[in-house]
Amino acid sequence: MSVSLSASTPRLDALTGRWTMYRLTVFLLLALTAWSFVLSVAGLLFYTPAELAATAATAVVASLVASRVMGLLFRTRPQTDSSLITGLLLFFLFWPTTEGSQLLTVALAAGAATASKYLLVWRGRHIFNPAAFGAALLAVTGLNSAVWWVAAPLMLVVVLPAAALILYRNRLLPMAGVFLLASGAIIVARFLSGGEPLTTALATLFASYPVLFFVGFMLSEPLTLPPRRWQRLLEAAVVGVLFAVPLNLGPVFMSPELALLLGNLLAFVLAPRAGIRLRLRENRALTPTARELVFEPQRPLKFRPGQYVELSLPHASPDGRGTRRIFSLTTAPEQPETVAVGLRASDPSSSFKTALLKLKPGAVVTGTSVAGDFLLPRNPGVPLLLLASGVGVTPFMSQLRSLAAAGNLDGSGGQTDGQAARDVVLVYAASSVDELAYAAELHSMGIRVLVCTPEDPQITGWTWLGPGLPDAQALARAVPDIAQRAAYVSGSPAAVAAARAAVRGAGGRAVKTDAFLGY
């Protein structure tokens, strides 16, 4: 018996997966901007519609123009979504005005923020949050100071759901929780020490401090975050303390933007990542609807099996999913001469995938980051249960190839080269036998595979469970020691939700998931 995927499809994942994180952020910032105008027209916001319009237009236009100029100077195609985000963030930081001299400083902040993406870089990657850098630079020079007017109480009506959506989409809710706990505890304690009641302190924290906007739109900026979860939690804690404690170094006083810049420095020290340039070597078919792109990295790419890479490919007329996409790496870090990603290539496809699949060997693609915590336990004695649906097998290929390269892969759980081999069971579901990517390679690895297809693929040593992912009862019968195994699930949000429920229903304990948004 198999589980039904349609009934468990997470609607929120499906909604947010329609766009890239950058495009979603633009939409949400525009929604915040529209709400600010509604409040202003209704007389519920201190600033007039003219002041809001003048400041917003100045910040956005200056960011777009500066991005075009820097793109020409550095011979790169500017990222429109990134420019819009920078301009809109600055709009919510500086005091809305129609005064020419003040608008000029907003334009200068936008120019400085954009320039920092190109000048304050390490091997092609910018180090600091651009909007925070632009705001901090103006404060240090005395030209202007960010007031974070977005922390107006009624703005919270849209700030709260918008920030929550971004944090959920980027799987950063734990990081946000650490920041809010660290900053909130200090701020509330300061109010309590001054004689304020707890309810007043909490209301002031969320209605008058920009904690939610800061963590949702600023701290969450992906290009300046470290790649590992524990590193992000550490940065969130440090930034939270700096955000809340009134410190100063001479004439320089701590501010939210300065706290974020110091956090960016910490992230860089924890994991100094370089820009990524990949030259396409091969585009090969995995199945009738899936491809694997094999690249030669300009410099060795540092990653751990199970992590993903974000590729950037500017192209004509990008759709709502933008010019950047995340793909699981399929190769082993023990073989650094090539890196590869697997992807579904069926129609209808996004404009990004269409442009990517049209590339010829020799074409160069850039990457923005390598990250992810979909990692196997370090203890080789922990038995594994891997559940893949469709192209969700790709992160497992990196892990299995790495184990094989290290001579530590044996489906029987025996000895390999004198060391205890990993005991691996792979549950692999596909829509048809033809859609079983990497089948020959997986068979050669000798691991135990439970295959889920409409027809029996009749592969020697593999066990056919029938069509669709197994439900809890079928999984418990097929893997009776499931409670002792570390379970990993990868695939579409619907498949991941169904498989995770099946694992837990069968008695599994720890389950790590890797949902492919935009699947």
PABABA-597953 format. One record per residue (C-alpha): residue in one letter; x, y, z. Coordinates in steps of 0.05 Angstrom, whole numbers, plus 32768, in hexadecimal, padded with zeros to 4 digits. Example, Ala and Ser with C-alpha at 12.3 -4.5 7.8 and 13.67 -1.06 7.14 Angstrom:
# PABABA-597953
a80F67FA6809Cs81117FEB808F
# end
This chain:
# PABABA-597953
m800080008000s801A80457FEFv800C808A800Cs7FE580C07FE8l801080FC7FD7s7FD8812C7FC3a7FB7812C8006s7FF68140802Bt801181757FFBp802981AF8026r800481EB8009l8034821D8025d807081FB8006a804D81F87FC4l803C82427FC8t8080825B7FDCg80A3822B7FACr8084824E7F70w80B982857F76t8101828B7F89m811082A77FCDy812782E87FADr80E782F17F85l80BD82DF7FC2t80E283137FEBv80D583487FB7f808B83387FB7l8087833B8003l80AE837D8007l807F839A7FD3a804483837FFDl806383A68039t806C83E5800Fa802383E37FF8w800C83DA8040s803584168057f801084418023v7FCD8426803Al7FDE843A8082s7FF7847E806Bv7FB9848E8042a7F8E8479807Dg7FB584A880ABl7FCF846E80D4l8018847980C3f804184B680D5y805D84BE808Et803784DA8053p802C84B48012a805984E67FEEe809284DA8020l808B848F8019a808984937FCDa80C584C17FC8t80F084967FF6a80DB84547FD7a80E7846D7F90t812B848A7FA3a8143844B7FC5v812B841B7F8Fv814084447F53a818484537F71s818F84097F7Fl817B83F57F38v81A7842B7F18a81E2841A7F45s81DA83D17F34r81DC83E07EE9v8219840B7EF1m823F83D87F1Ag822983A27EEAl824883C97EB0l828883D67ED7f8290838D7EECr827383707EACt823D83497ECFr81F283477EC5p81D0836A7F01q819D83447F29t815C836C7F27d813B83477F61s817883547F8Cs8177839E7F7Bl812D83A47F8Ai813783827FCDt817083B17FE0g814883EF7FCDl810983D97FF1l812F83C68030l814F840A8033f810B842A8029f80F4840B806Bl81348420808Ff8139846B8081w810A84A28096p80D884AE805Dt80DF84F58042t80D685228007e8112854D8018g8146854A7FE0s81848547800Cq8168850D8035l815384E87FF6l819A84F17FDCt81B584CC8019v81848494800Da819E848F7FC6l81E5848E7FE1a81D384558010a81B6842F7FD5g81F5843B7FACa822284257FE5a81F883E77FF2t81FC83D37FA9a824783E27FA4s825483B67FE0k823A837A7FB8y827383837F88l82AB83A27FB1l82A683827FF6v82AD833B7FDDw82D782FE7FE9r82E482D67FAAg82A482ED7F8Ar827682EB7FC7h826083297FECi826B83288037f8239835A8052n81EF8363804Ep81EB839B801Aa81B183C38039a81D083BF807Ef821383D78062g81F38412803Ea81CE8427807Da820B841E80AAl82388446807Cl82098482807Ea8205847E80C9v8251847B80D2t825B84B680A3g822484DE80C5l81FD84E88085n81BE84C5809Cs81A7849080CDa8178845680C4v813A845C80F0w811A841980DDw80D5843980D8v80B983F680C1a80B383E7810Ca8072840F810Fp803D83E68135l800B83E180FCm804183CB80CBl8045838C80F4v8004837580D3v802B83658094v8072836080AFl8061832480DAp804482F680A5a8076830D8070a80B28300809Da809582BC80B2l808B82A98069i80D382B98056l80EF82958093y80C382588085r80D68258803An8120825A804Br811B82288085l8136825E80B4l8101825D80EBp8131823E811Em81648275810Fa812D82AA8118g8119828B815Av816082908174f816682D9815Fl812282EB817Dl813382C781BEa817782E881C5s8161832F81B3g811D832A81D3a813683118216i8166834B821Ci813583818205v80FD83678231a812D8362826Dr814083AB8263f80F783C08264l80E8839582A1s812383B382C6g810583F782B8g80C483E482D9e809B83D4829Bp806A8399829Fl8079835B8276t803F83668246t805583AC8236a809D8395822Cl8088835E81FBa8058838C81D6t809083C081CEl80C1838B81B7f80978376817Ba807283B7816Cs80AA83E98173y80EA83C38165p80F883A9811Fv810883638137l80D9833F8108f80EB836880CAf8134836180DCv8134831680E3g8105830980A9f812283378074m81698348808Bl8189831180B4s816C82DD8085e819282F88048p81AE82B6802Bl81EF82CE800Ct820B82E5804El81F382AB8079p82238273808Bp8212822F806Br8206820480A9r81CB820680D8w81F5820B8118q821C824580FAr81DC826A80EAl81C2825F8130l8203827A814De820082B78121a81B882C38134a81C982C1817Ev820482F18177v81DD8322814Bg81A2831E817Bv81CE833381B5l81EF836B818Ef81AA83828175a8190838A81BCv81CB83A281E5p81D983EE81E0l822483EE81D1n8250842381B4l82988428819Cg82AA847281A1p827A84998175v825F84598154f8220843E8176m820583F8816Ds81C983F5813Ep81A383BC811Ce81C983C580DBl820C83C580FFa81F983878127l81E8836480E5l822B837880C5l8250835C8101g8227831D80F9n823B831A80B0l8284831D80C4l827982E480F4a825882BB80BDf829382C9808Fv82C482B280C4l829D827380D2a829982608089p82BF828C8057r829D82778016a82B5828C7FD1g828E829A7F92i8280825E7F67r828F82577F1Dl827E82167EFAr828D82027EB2l825C81D27E93r827C81917E7De824181647E6Fn81F581647E6Er81DE811C7E72a819B80FA7E76l818980D77EB7t814280C57EA3p811180DD7E6Et810081187E9Ba814081247EC3r8186813B7EB3e81C9813F7ED7l81F6817B7EC7v8240816E7ED4f826D81AA7EDFe82B781B87EE9p82C081EA7F22q82F182237F18r830B82147F5Ep82FB81D87F89l82B581DD7FA6k82B181D07FF0f827281AC8005r82588171802Dp822F8139800Fg81E5814C8012q81EF8197800Ay81D581C27FD1v81F081F87FA4e81CB82367F8Dl81D982457F44s81D082897F24l81C0828F7EDAp81A882D37EC0h817F82C87E81a814C82EC7E56s810482F27E70p810B82CC7EB2d80CA82B37ECFg80B282B97F17r80E682877F2Eg811D82B87F1Dt816682AD7F09r817E82847F44r816C823D7F56i8183820B7F8Af819981C57F76s81B2818A7F9Fl81F981767F8Ft81FF812E7F77t824A81247F76a827981117FAEp82A981457FCCe82DF810F7FC8q82DF811A7F7Dp82E981667F78e82F981697F2Et82AE816B7F1Dv826E817E7F3Fa8229816C7F26v81E0817B7F33g81A281547F20l816081737F0Cr811D81637EF0a8117817D7EA8s80CF816D7E95d80A081A07E77p808881D37E8As80CB81EA7EA5s80E1822C7EC5s8106825F7E9Af814382517EC5k814482077EB7t813682137E6Ea817282417E69l819D82127E93l818E81D57E69k819D81FB7E28l81E5820A7E3Ek821B81EA7E14p825A81C97E30g828C81FE7E43a825782307E5Bv8264824F7E9Fv823182527ED6t823B82777F18g822482617F5Ct8213828B7F99s8219825A7FD2v822082127FEBa81F782028029g81C981D0804Ad81C581A28086f81AA81648064l81E7813E807Cl81F280F68092p820580E780DAr824F80EA80E7n824C80A8810Dp8255807280D7g823380408105v81EF806180FEp81C5803980CBl81A280638096l815E80648075l815B80918037l8118809F8017a811980C17FD2s80E180D47FA4g80F280E37F5Cv812B81147F54g812F81177FA0v816380E07F99t819781157F86p81B281287FCCf81B680DE7FDCm81E280D27FA0s821581037FBCq821480E07FFFl8217809A7FE2r824E80AD7FB0s827580CB7FEAl826E808C8013a828280627FD7a82BF808E7FC8a82D580858011g82CC803A800Cn8298803C8042l82598024801Ed823D7FDF8026g81F37FD18027s81FD7F948053g821B7FBD808Bg825A7F948089q82A47FA88087t82C47FD18051d830F7FDC8050g83127FCA8099q82DE7FFD80AEa82957FF580C0a826D80058081r822D802E8081d81EE80058085v81C180278052v817A8019803Bl816080448002v811580497FF4y811080657FADa80CD807A7F8Fa80C4808E7F46s808980977F17s80A380607EE9v80DE80317EE2d80FB805F7EADe80FC80977EE1l812C80737F10a816880A17F0Ay81AD80847F1Aa8190803D7F1Da81CE801B7F00e81FD80417F2El81D280347F6Bh81D07FEA7F5As821C7FE87F54m822380057F9Bg82037FC77FB9i81D67FEB7FE9r81917FD17FFBv815D7FF47FCFl81117FF17FD8v80F6800A7F96c80B080287F8Et8098802A7F46p805880157F22e807C7FD97F04d80B37FAD7F20p80F67FC57F02q81117F7F7F0Di81557F977F24t817D7F607F47g81807F6A7F92w814C7FA17F94t81097F977FB6w80CB7FB17F93l80967FCF7FC1g80647FE47F8Cp804F80297F75g805680687F9Fl807A80747FE1p806A803F8015d803B8050804Ea804D80458097q80377FFC8098a805C7FE98058l809A800E806Ea809A7FEC80B2r80967FA88090a80CD7FB8805Ev80FC7FD88091p80EE7FB780D4d81297FD980F6i8112801F80E2a81138037812Aq815F802E812Br816B805380EAa8177809C80DCa814480AE80A7y814D80E0806Fv811680F5803Fs811F811C7FFEg80F081317FC6s80B6815F7FB8p8093817F7FF5a805881507FECa808481127FE8v80AE81298023a80718135804Fa805480F0803Da809680CB8047r80A480ED8089a806080DA80A3a806B8092808Cv80AF808E80AFr809280A880F0g8056807B80EBa8084803F80E0g80AA804E8120g80E380798104r80FF80AE8131a812D80E48116v811980F980CFk8140812D80A7t811E814A806Ad8132816D802Aa80F581888006f810081A17FBFl80D881E27FBCg80C481F57F76y80C481AC7F65
# end
